[in-house]
Amino acid sequence: MMDLSMEISRSADQVTIYLKGILDISTIHQMEPFFSIEKHNYHIVLDLSNVDFIDSSGIGFIINTIYMSNESQFSLAIQGENTLIKKVFQTVGLYEILQVHQKEQAL
């Protein structure tokens, strides 16, 4: 069984969350600490450079985070996706959802 680890780096106005491992139904519960991070008025970056695999549960978590960003007033960016994860995100329209919400936040 693969695992997921999370490392958090903070600066004045940004929180970067470095994920490592797999983000799937068996590991998604390990993202719970993310919800306790103070996010109001921060720029949150999810770094997926070391994520080897993501399933629909992981994608759902990211989509829910995008929607939560409007309610909790934080911006969200995704970085470091490998080619396979990028293709999955493009297929499910995750980038389009993220762009729409970023435009709404700018208004």
Secondary structure, 3 states (H helix, E strand, C coil): CCCEEEEEEECCCEEEEEEEEEECCCCHHHHHHHHHCCCCCCEEEEEEEEEEEECHHHHHHHHHHHHHHHHHCCEEEEECCCHHHHHHHHHHCHHHHHHHHHHHHHC
